[in-house]
Amino acid sequence: MFFLHFCHIMFEGLQKKWKVSGGRLALILCTFAIGGSATGFVGKKIMNALSVQQDWLWAVIYIVLITIIWPMAVLVVSIPFGQFSFFRKYIRKIGAKMGLGKSQDSGVGSGESGESQRL
């Protein structure tokens, strides 16, 4: 019972943070899950093709590879789920935090077009 209550609170928090409906939250979470699984699958296939022998080198290459593949995977998966605009904003926000681009004021989940933040 505690677990269900905890999950409910967690999902409500994500809905408020991202300003999305329950249905849209489900689509976003599915995109994260499928995109992450696809990233691991593709990363493992690439690593097997590279035949790296040293464990430490394998780990370093894998981490770099996953870091590069993940944003592309979730963007591709987000298209059929209709969540491309959310993930484009989300990835830009992560990139800005990593110092890879400019920060956006509109934020993630602030609406489909982001116009509500510009007014």
PEJOSUL-V101476 format. One record per backbone hydrogen bond with DSSP energy under -1.0 kcal/mol. CO is the residue of the C=O (numbers start at 1). NH is the residue of the N-H. E is the energy in kcal/mol with one decimal. If there is no record, write none. Layout:
BEGIN
co->CO nh->NH e->E
co->CO nh->NH e->E
END
This chain:
BEGIN
co->1 nh->5 e->-2.1
co->2 nh->6 e->-2.7
co->3 nh->7 e->-2.6
co->4 nh->8 e->-2.3
co->5 nh->9 e->-2.3
co->6 nh->10 e->-2.6
co->7 nh->11 e->-2.9
co->8 nh->12 e->-2.3
co->9 nh->13 e->-2.3
co->10 nh->14 e->-2.1
co->11 nh->15 e->-2.3
co->12 nh->16 e->-2.3
co->13 nh->17 e->-2.6
co->14 nh->18 e->-2.8
co->15 nh->19 e->-1.1
co->15 nh->20 e->-1.6
co->21 nh->25 e->-2.4
co->22 nh->26 e->-1.9
co->23 nh->27 e->-1.8
co->24 nh->28 e->-2.4
co->25 nh->29 e->-2.7
co->26 nh->30 e->-2.2
co->27 nh->31 e->-2.1
co->28 nh->32 e->-2.4
co->29 nh->33 e->-2.3
co->30 nh->34 e->-2.8
co->31 nh->35 e->-2.7
co->32 nh->36 e->-2.4
co->33 nh->37 e->-2.2
co->34 nh->38 e->-2.6
co->35 nh->39 e->-2.0
co->36 nh->40 e->-2.2
co->37 nh->41 e->-2.4
co->38 nh->42 e->-2.8
co->39 nh->43 e->-2.8
co->40 nh->44 e->-2.3
co->41 nh->45 e->-2.1
co->42 nh->46 e->-2.5
co->43 nh->47 e->-2.5
co->44 nh->48 e->-2.5
co->45 nh->49 e->-1.7
co->46 nh->50 e->-1.6
co->47 nh->51 e->-1.2
co->54 nh->58 e->-2.4
co->55 nh->59 e->-2.4
co->56 nh->60 e->-2.0
co->57 nh->61 e->-2.7
co->58 nh->62 e->-2.6
co->59 nh->63 e->-2.3
co->60 nh->64 e->-2.1
co->61 nh->65 e->-2.8
co->62 nh->66 e->-2.9
co->63 nh->67 e->-2.1
co->64 nh->68 e->-1.5
co->65 nh->69 e->-2.7
co->66 nh->70 e->-2.7
co->69 nh->73 e->-2.5
co->70 nh->74 e->-2.6
co->71 nh->75 e->-1.8
co->72 nh->76 e->-2.3
co->73 nh->77 e->-2.7
co->74 nh->78 e->-2.1
co->78 nh->83 e->-2.6
co->79 nh->82 e->-1.5
co->83 nh->87 e->-2.2
co->84 nh->88 e->-2.6
co->85 nh->89 e->-1.9
co->86 nh->90 e->-2.4
co->87 nh->91 e->-2.7
co->88 nh->92 e->-2.0
co->89 nh->93 e->-2.3
co->90 nh->94 e->-2.1
co->91 nh->95 e->-2.7
co->92 nh->96 e->-2.4
co->93 nh->97 e->-2.0
co->94 nh->98 e->-1.6
co->95 nh->100 e->-3.5
co->96 nh->99 e->-1.1
co->115 nh->119 e->-1.0
END
